[in-house]
């Protein structure tokens, strides 16, 4: 008997017991859909975290100084910008300032920096322009504001060309930043960016405690970091405890490792339900063998070989798990999209996960179907015909 005929007989047997077959497949449906949903949510979360870290800037190195032991003066920062592999450098002064317009008053984060900050930190403007080198040179009283700051003080009006009172001094708004949301617990939209020289005057300090460096390419970041560390060591010998050099890629690698572990753990937990579904298939197939003992005896008596009987029952188990796996994929994708819409989750579906889940369901069908199929194929035809 050919494989196609065995498949048709298996399907006929499954159709003859629709409710039992549906309940048997339920374990596989739940298992496959659970794997797809949980892994897709984990991958979506990883993608979301990576996206938020990238919002901080690409190919980014950060130098932070502590205390007053070291001074990052303009000439030292200029020396850092000339290192091999460094594309741009943005020194920063930060603080909190009182901002007022009409009757609206609140405290807002202030950043004083240069024109390179736009590319280094991926700070694009949706309206107007960013800070220029001339603004720094002439200590211009201009500001680029975040999208939340713009809506708080100007509502639906265009802020460009209008004025804000920052610590009692009038500043002209020349640009509005594209909304970036929150990254690592900090809002990138409730902020005011001013020229470095103006910012130093507002925070009443010329001390630059933070410098951002952008590398030319991702492949060179380890080399650039080594260059920066060597340069800092030569500029400030025996003061390595007073500053730190951090690589954004290290943070991304750490987060990626955590997310990979979480994805594997969630996938492993969900896979347990696939094994439970496989046990259900084996149980039902054993019951089926007992119910169809006489049928097996008749088939063997008229010439069916052991291989034919083994193949028929094995195909039934694989069909049950395979159909359950396909329905599980559709269910998993549907529920994943529903959860994404209802709970505002980032869910990332990948064909590799779906394909792997389906293959695993087929493998479970084969593994747990072998024992009942083997039992059926070994039945003695005379004893099987006398079975009541």
Secondary structure, 3 states (H helix, E strand, C coil): CCHHHHHHHHHHHHHHCHHHHHHHHHHHHHHHHHHHHHHHHHHHHHHHHHHHHHCCCCCEEEEEECCCCCCCCHHHHHHHHCCCCEEEEEEEEEEEEEEEECCEEEEEEEEEECCCHHHHCCCCEEEECCCCHHHHHCCCCEEEECHHHHHHHHCCCCCCCCEEEECCEEEEEEEEECCCCEECCEECCCEEEEEHHHHHHHCCCCCCCEEEEEECCHHHHHHHHHHHHHHHHHHCCCCHHHEEEEEHHHHHHHHHHHHHHHHHHHHHHHHHHHHHHHHHHHHHHHHHHHHCHHHHHHHHHCCCCHHHHHHHHHHHHHHHHHHHHHHHHHHHHHHHHHHHHHHCCCCCCCHHHHHHHHHHHHHHHHHHHHHHHHHHHCCCHHHHHCCC
